[in-house]
Amino acid sequence: MTTIIRQLLPSDKKSMENMYTGIPDDYITRIFDTLCTGNHALFGLFIDNQLVCTAGYTTFGPEYAMLGRLRSDIRYQGQGYSKQLTQYVRNQAFQAHPLQWLGANTQKHNIPAQKVLCSIGFKKQTLLYGCTAKTVNGLLHTENIWPETAQMKRKQELLDTYHVKEHTFFPIECYYPFPSVTKLFQEEQIKDWRFFQEEDLPPLITKKDIKKETYLHAVYPYEDLFQRGGLWETIDHAQKDLQDQYPEEEIHVWMDIPASIIHQLPENHPFELDSPWVLYGMDKKI
């Protein structure tokens, strides 16, 4: 029996399709070419030329990355291959890039993935619900929309004050929350994000993201999420603006809500709630 671990190429797509993972319409197969290029890297463990498990990572800025795309062929589970590959990918990520932090985000019900991550040194960091809705109408009242801040210097000040200094977990994209640090926020991204702030209180940040659907990604990771007047009205305003910019797409809303306050959602809330996501992380070893 021959075991080989190597980085996957777009030409390996057929091997990926031949894996029996039990996941219907797996997005990894649909965007396989993308996951093998650019700031993505995908690896596979082969047994006698048969692809039996995959794992990879995506870099965000120069020093941060998220590990993921953990898939295994059901016929080969329970033999330690996923742990072997994930450990290899972890090492490759730290060797290939000047990373300061590597994370992994998996749903709470995915116990096998969590066991693998814990076994190779990842620590649990936070628990979030990725809440999606077509509209937030059920949460609207008659509050005023918050004023918008457009100046780059002010945007960076708000990130530093309310995220870096407050040690929040900031979702750079849907599914990808990171510990907030100054180097995580790239100027090219910030210029496209919208910042809304009422007086000297924590700001709301909105941005466009595409994860199969097109979303207004609303970022407000604070405990007073359901007490701030005008917050949902501002999200609704930003969603409508984004819809006007992209009339050919249906814009949904995505918000990452901490598990500690999810119970505060009113009964008539519009969100679809799935199993919460557990963020694991590992700092660079000095």
BELRA-V289651 format. One record per pair of residues at least 4 apart in sequence whose C-alpha atoms are under 8 Angstrom apart, sorted by the first residue. I is the first residue (numbers start at 1). J is the second residue. D is the distance in whole Angstrom. If there is no record, write none. Layout:
i:I j:J d:D
i:I j:J d:D
This chain:
i:1 j:47 d:7
i:1 j:48 d:6
i:2 j:46 d:8
i:2 j:47 d:6
i:2 j:48 d:5
i:2 j:49 d:8
i:3 j:45 d:7
i:3 j:46 d:6
i:3 j:47 d:5
i:3 j:48 d:6
i:4 j:45 d:6
i:4 j:46 d:5
i:4 j:47 d:7
i:5 j:43 d:7
i:5 j:44 d:6
i:5 j:45 d:4
i:5 j:46 d:6
i:5 j:85 d:7
i:6 j:43 d:6
i:6 j:44 d:6
i:6 j:45 d:7
i:7 j:41 d:7
i:7 j:42 d:6
i:7 j:43 d:4
i:7 j:44 d:6
i:8 j:12 d:6
i:8 j:36 d:6
i:8 j:41 d:8
i:8 j:42 d:6
i:8 j:43 d:5
i:8 j:44 d:6
i:9 j:13 d:8
i:9 j:33 d:8
i:9 j:36 d:6
i:9 j:42 d:8
i:10 j:32 d:7
i:10 j:33 d:5
i:10 j:36 d:6
i:12 j:16 d:7
i:13 j:17 d:6
i:13 j:29 d:7
i:13 j:32 d:7
i:13 j:33 d:8
i:14 j:18 d:6
i:15 j:19 d:7
i:15 j:50 d:7
i:15 j:51 d:6
i:16 j:29 d:7
i:16 j:51 d:7
i:17 j:29 d:7
i:19 j:51 d:7
i:19 j:52 d:7
i:19 j:72 d:8
i:19 j:73 d:5
i:20 j:72 d:8
i:20 j:73 d:5
i:20 j:74 d:6
i:20 j:75 d:7
i:21 j:71 d:7
i:21 j:72 d:6
i:21 j:73 d:5
i:21 j:74 d:6
i:22 j:74 d:7
i:25 j:29 d:8
i:25 j:30 d:8
i:26 j:30 d:7
i:27 j:31 d:6
i:28 j:32 d:5
i:28 j:35 d:8
i:28 j:69 d:7
i:31 j:35 d:6
i:32 j:36 d:7
i:33 j:37 d:7
i:34 j:38 d:8
i:34 j:40 d:7
i:35 j:40 d:5
i:35 j:41 d:6
i:35 j:42 d:6
i:36 j:40 d:6
i:36 j:41 d:5
i:36 j:42 d:6
i:37 j:41 d:7
i:39 j:58 d:6
i:39 j:59 d:5
i:39 j:60 d:8
i:40 j:56 d:7
i:40 j:57 d:6
i:40 j:58 d:4
i:40 j:59 d:7
i:41 j:56 d:5
i:41 j:57 d:6
i:41 j:58 d:6
i:42 j:54 d:7
i:42 j:55 d:6
i:42 j:56 d:4
i:42 j:57 d:7
i:42 j:69 d:8
i:43 j:54 d:6
i:43 j:55 d:5
i:43 j:56 d:6
i:43 j:85 d:8
i:43 j:89 d:7
i:44 j:51 d:6
i:44 j:52 d:7
i:44 j:53 d:6
i:44 j:54 d:4
i:44 j:55 d:7
i:44 j:85 d:7
i:45 j:51 d:6
i:45 j:52 d:6
i:45 j:53 d:6
i:45 j:54 d:6
i:45 j:81 d:7
i:45 j:85 d:6
i:46 j:50 d:5
i:46 j:51 d:4
i:46 j:52 d:6
i:46 j:53 d:7
i:47 j:51 d:7
i:47 j:52 d:7
i:51 j:73 d:8
i:52 j:72 d:6
i:52 j:73 d:5
i:52 j:76 d:6
i:52 j:81 d:8
i:53 j:70 d:7
i:53 j:71 d:5
i:53 j:72 d:4
i:53 j:73 d:6
i:53 j:81 d:7
i:53 j:82 d:6
i:53 j:85 d:8
i:54 j:69 d:7
i:54 j:70 d:5
i:54 j:71 d:5
i:54 j:72 d:6
i:54 j:82 d:8
i:54 j:85 d:7
i:55 j:67 d:7
i:55 j:68 d:6
i:55 j:69 d:5
i:55 j:70 d:5
i:55 j:71 d:7
i:55 j:85 d:7
i:55 j:86 d:6
i:55 j:89 d:7
i:56 j:67 d:6
i:56 j:68 d:5
i:56 j:69 d:6
i:56 j:70 d:7
i:56 j:89 d:6
i:57 j:65 d:6
i:57 j:66 d:5
i:57 j:67 d:4
i:57 j:68 d:6
i:57 j:69 d:8
i:57 j:89 d:8
i:57 j:93 d:7
i:58 j:65 d:5
i:58 j:66 d:5
i:58 j:67 d:7
i:59 j:63 d:8
i:59 j:64 d:6
i:59 j:65 d:4
i:59 j:66 d:7
i:60 j:64 d:5
i:60 j:65 d:5
i:60 j:66 d:8
i:60 j:184 d:7
i:61 j:183 d:8
i:61 j:184 d:6
i:61 j:185 d:8
i:61 j:186 d:7
i:62 j:97 d:7
i:62 j:98 d:7
i:62 j:99 d:7
i:63 j:97 d:7
i:63 j:98 d:6
i:63 j:99 d:4
i:63 j:100 d:5
i:63 j:101 d:7
i:63 j:183 d:8
i:63 j:184 d:8
i:64 j:99 d:5
i:64 j:100 d:6
i:64 j:101 d:5
i:64 j:102 d:6
i:64 j:184 d:7
i:65 j:93 d:8
i:65 j:99 d:7
i:65 j:101 d:7
i:65 j:102 d:5
i:65 j:103 d:6
i:66 j:102 d:6
i:66 j:103 d:5
i:66 j:104 d:5
i:66 j:105 d:8
i:66 j:176 d:7
i:67 j:90 d:8
i:67 j:102 d:7
i:67 j:103 d:6
i:67 j:104 d:5
i:67 j:105 d:8
i:68 j:104 d:6
i:68 j:105 d:7
i:70 j:82 d:8
i:70 j:86 d:8
i:70 j:113 d:8
i:71 j:82 d:8
i:72 j:76 d:7
i:72 j:77 d:7
i:72 j:82 d:7
i:73 j:77 d:7
i:76 j:81 d:8
i:77 j:81 d:7
i:77 j:82 d:8
i:80 j:84 d:6
i:81 j:85 d:6
i:82 j:86 d:6
i:82 j:116 d:7
i:83 j:87 d:6
i:83 j:116 d:5
i:83 j:117 d:8
i:83 j:119 d:8
i:83 j:120 d:8
i:84 j:88 d:6
i:85 j:89 d:6
i:86 j:90 d:6
i:86 j:116 d:8
i:86 j:117 d:8
i:87 j:91 d:6
i:87 j:120 d:6
i:88 j:92 d:6
i:89 j:93 d:6
i:90 j:94 d:7
i:90 j:102 d:8
i:91 j:95 d:6
i:92 j:96 d:6
i:93 j:97 d:6
i:93 j:99 d:8
i:94 j:98 d:7
i:94 j:99 d:6
i:94 j:284 d:8
i:99 j:284 d:7
i:100 j:283 d:6
i:100 j:284 d:5
i:101 j:281 d:7
i:101 j:282 d:6
i:101 j:283 d:4
i:101 j:284 d:6
i:102 j:281 d:6
i:102 j:282 d:5
i:102 j:283 d:7
i:102 j:284 d:8
i:103 j:122 d:8
i:103 j:178 d:8
i:103 j:279 d:7
i:103 j:280 d:6
i:103 j:281 d:4
i:103 j:282 d:6
i:104 j:117 d:8
i:104 j:279 d:6
i:104 j:280 d:5
i:104 j:281 d:6
i:105 j:175 d:7
i:105 j:176 d:7
i:105 j:277 d:6
i:105 j:278 d:6
i:105 j:279 d:5
i:105 j:280 d:6
i:106 j:110 d:7
i:106 j:113 d:7
i:106 j:114 d:7
i:106 j:277 d:5
i:106 j:278 d:5
i:106 j:279 d:7
i:107 j:275 d:6
i:107 j:276 d:6
i:107 j:277 d:4
i:107 j:278 d:6
i:108 j:275 d:6
i:108 j:276 d:6
i:108 j:277 d:6
i:108 j:278 d:6
i:109 j:275 d:7
i:110 j:114 d:7
i:111 j:115 d:6
i:112 j:116 d:6
i:113 j:117 d:6
i:114 j:118 d:6
i:115 j:119 d:6
i:116 j:120 d:7
i:117 j:121 d:7
i:117 j:122 d:5
i:117 j:123 d:8
i:117 j:280 d:8
i:118 j:122 d:5
i:118 j:123 d:6
i:121 j:282 d:7
i:122 j:280 d:6
i:122 j:281 d:5
i:122 j:282 d:5
i:123 j:280 d:5
i:123 j:281 d:5
i:123 j:282 d:6
i:124 j:278 d:7
i:124 j:279 d:6
i:124 j:280 d:4
i:124 j:281 d:7
i:125 j:278 d:7
i:125 j:279 d:6
i:125 j:280 d:5
i:125 j:281 d:7
i:126 j:258 d:8
i:126 j:278 d:6
i:126 j:279 d:5
i:126 j:280 d:7
i:127 j:258 d:6
i:127 j:259 d:6
i:127 j:276 d:7
i:127 j:277 d:6
i:127 j:278 d:5
i:127 j:279 d:6
i:128 j:256 d:6
i:128 j:257 d:6
i:128 j:258 d:5
i:128 j:259 d:5
i:128 j:276 d:6
i:128 j:277 d:5
i:128 j:278 d:7
i:128 j:279 d:8
i:129 j:256 d:5
i:129 j:257 d:5
i:129 j:258 d:6
i:129 j:259 d:6
i:129 j:262 d:8
i:129 j:273 d:7
i:129 j:274 d:7
i:129 j:275 d:7
i:129 j:276 d:4
i:129 j:277 d:6
i:130 j:174 d:8
i:130 j:175 d:7
i:130 j:254 d:7
i:130 j:255 d:6
i:130 j:256 d:5
i:130 j:257 d:7
i:130 j:273 d:7
i:130 j:274 d:7
i:130 j:276 d:7
i:130 j:277 d:7
i:131 j:254 d:6
i:131 j:255 d:5
i:131 j:256 d:6
i:131 j:257 d:7
i:131 j:271 d:6
i:131 j:272 d:6
i:131 j:273 d:6
i:131 j:274 d:8
i:132 j:252 d:7
i:132 j:253 d:6
i:132 j:254 d:5
i:132 j:255 d:7
i:132 j:271 d:5
i:132 j:272 d:5
i:132 j:273 d:7
i:133 j:252 d:6
i:133 j:253 d:5
i:133 j:254 d:7
i:133 j:270 d:6
i:133 j:271 d:5
i:133 j:272 d:6
i:134 j:251 d:7
i:134 j:252 d:5
i:134 j:253 d:6
i:134 j:270 d:8
i:135 j:236 d:7
i:135 j:252 d:7
i:135 j:253 d:7
i:135 j:270 d:7
i:136 j:140 d:7
i:136 j:232 d:7
i:136 j:235 d:8
i:136 j:236 d:6
i:136 j:253 d:8
i:136 j:269 d:8
i:136 j:270 d:6
i:136 j:271 d:8
i:137 j:236 d:8
i:137 j:270 d:8
i:138 j:268 d:6
i:138 j:269 d:6
i:138 j:270 d:6
i:139 j:232 d:6
i:139 j:268 d:8
i:139 j:269 d:7
i:139 j:270 d:8
i:140 j:232 d:6
i:140 j:233 d:6
i:141 j:233 d:7
i:142 j:230 d:8
i:142 j:233 d:8
i:143 j:229 d:6
i:143 j:230 d:5
i:143 j:233 d:7
i:144 j:229 d:8
i:144 j:230 d:5
i:144 j:233 d:7
i:144 j:234 d:8
i:145 j:230 d:5
i:145 j:231 d:7
i:145 j:233 d:6
i:145 j:234 d:5
i:145 j:237 d:7
i:146 j:196 d:6
i:146 j:197 d:6
i:146 j:198 d:5
i:146 j:230 d:6
i:146 j:231 d:7
i:146 j:234 d:6
i:147 j:196 d:5
i:147 j:197 d:6
i:147 j:198 d:6
i:148 j:194 d:7
i:148 j:195 d:6
i:148 j:196 d:4
i:148 j:197 d:6
i:149 j:154 d:7
i:149 j:155 d:7
i:149 j:194 d:7
i:149 j:195 d:5
i:149 j:196 d:6
i:149 j:197 d:7
i:150 j:154 d:8
i:150 j:155 d:7
i:150 j:194 d:7
i:150 j:195 d:7
i:151 j:155 d:6
i:152 j:156 d:6
i:152 j:190 d:7
i:152 j:191 d:7
i:153 j:157 d:6
i:154 j:158 d:6
i:155 j:159 d:6
i:155 j:190 d:7
i:155 j:195 d:7
i:156 j:160 d:6
i:156 j:190 d:8
i:157 j:161 d:6
i:158 j:162 d:6
i:158 j:163 d:8
i:158 j:203 d:7
i:159 j:163 d:5
i:159 j:164 d:6
i:160 j:164 d:5
i:160 j:165 d:6
i:160 j:181 d:8
i:160 j:182 d:7
i:161 j:165 d:5
i:161 j:166 d:7
i:162 j:166 d:6
i:162 j:168 d:8
i:162 j:202 d:6
i:162 j:203 d:8
i:163 j:167 d:6
i:163 j:168 d:5
i:163 j:169 d:8
i:163 j:170 d:7
i:163 j:180 d:6
i:163 j:181 d:8
i:164 j:168 d:7
i:164 j:180 d:5
i:164 j:181 d:5
i:164 j:182 d:6
i:167 j:179 d:7
i:167 j:180 d:6
i:167 j:181 d:8
i:168 j:179 d:6
i:168 j:180 d:6
i:168 j:221 d:7
i:169 j:177 d:6
i:169 j:178 d:5
i:169 j:179 d:5
i:169 j:180 d:6
i:169 j:221 d:7
i:170 j:177 d:5
i:170 j:178 d:5
i:170 j:179 d:6
i:170 j:180 d:6
i:170 j:219 d:8
i:170 j:221 d:8
i:171 j:175 d:7
i:171 j:176 d:5
i:171 j:177 d:4
i:171 j:178 d:6
i:171 j:219 d:7
i:171 j:256 d:8
i:172 j:176 d:6
i:172 j:177 d:6
i:172 j:178 d:7
i:173 j:177 d:7
i:173 j:209 d:7
i:173 j:217 d:8
i:174 j:209 d:7
i:174 j:211 d:7
i:174 j:217 d:7
i:174 j:254 d:8
i:177 j:279 d:8
i:180 j:184 d:7
i:181 j:185 d:8
i:185 j:189 d:7
i:185 j:190 d:7
i:186 j:190 d:6
i:187 j:191 d:6
i:188 j:192 d:7
i:189 j:193 d:7
i:192 j:207 d:7
i:193 j:205 d:7
i:193 j:206 d:6
i:193 j:207 d:5
i:194 j:205 d:6
i:194 j:206 d:5
i:194 j:207 d:6
i:195 j:203 d:6
i:195 j:204 d:6
i:195 j:205 d:5
i:195 j:206 d:7
i:196 j:203 d:5
i:196 j:204 d:5
i:196 j:205 d:6
i:196 j:234 d:8
i:197 j:201 d:7
i:197 j:202 d:7
i:197 j:203 d:4
i:197 j:204 d:6
i:198 j:202 d:8
i:198 j:203 d:7
i:202 j:220 d:8
i:202 j:222 d:8
i:203 j:220 d:7
i:204 j:218 d:7
i:204 j:219 d:6
i:204 j:220 d:5
i:204 j:231 d:8
i:205 j:218 d:6
i:205 j:219 d:5
i:205 j:220 d:7
i:206 j:216 d:6
i:206 j:217 d:5
i:206 j:218 d:5
i:206 j:219 d:6
i:206 j:235 d:8
i:206 j:238 d:7
i:207 j:216 d:6
i:207 j:217 d:5
i:207 j:218 d:7
i:208 j:214 d:7
i:208 j:215 d:6
i:208 j:216 d:5
i:208 j:217 d:6
i:208 j:242 d:8
i:209 j:214 d:6
i:209 j:215 d:5
i:209 j:216 d:6
i:209 j:217 d:6
i:210 j:214 d:4
i:210 j:215 d:6
i:211 j:215 d:8
i:213 j:250 d:8
i:213 j:251 d:8
i:213 j:252 d:7
i:214 j:249 d:7
i:214 j:250 d:7
i:214 j:251 d:5
i:214 j:252 d:6
i:215 j:251 d:5
i:215 j:252 d:5
i:215 j:253 d:5
i:215 j:254 d:6
i:216 j:238 d:8
i:216 j:239 d:6
i:216 j:242 d:7
i:216 j:251 d:7
i:216 j:252 d:6
i:216 j:253 d:5
i:216 j:254 d:6
i:217 j:253 d:6
i:217 j:254 d:5
i:217 j:255 d:6
i:218 j:235 d:7
i:218 j:253 d:7
i:218 j:254 d:6
i:218 j:255 d:5
i:218 j:256 d:8
i:219 j:255 d:6
i:219 j:256 d:7
i:220 j:225 d:7
i:220 j:255 d:8
i:220 j:256 d:8
i:221 j:225 d:7
i:221 j:256 d:7
i:221 j:257 d:7
i:221 j:258 d:7
i:223 j:261 d:7
i:224 j:228 d:6
i:225 j:231 d:8
i:226 j:264 d:7
i:226 j:265 d:7
i:230 j:234 d:6
i:231 j:235 d:6
i:232 j:236 d:6
i:233 j:237 d:6
i:234 j:238 d:6
i:235 j:239 d:6
i:236 j:240 d:6
i:237 j:241 d:6
i:238 j:242 d:6
i:239 j:243 d:6
i:239 j:251 d:7
i:239 j:252 d:8
i:239 j:253 d:7
i:240 j:244 d:6
i:241 j:245 d:6
i:242 j:246 d:6
i:242 j:251 d:7
i:243 j:247 d:6
i:243 j:249 d:7
i:243 j:250 d:7
i:243 j:251 d:6
i:257 j:261 d:7
i:257 j:262 d:6
i:258 j:262 d:6
i:259 j:263 d:8
i:259 j:276 d:7
i:261 j:265 d:8
i:265 j:269 d:6
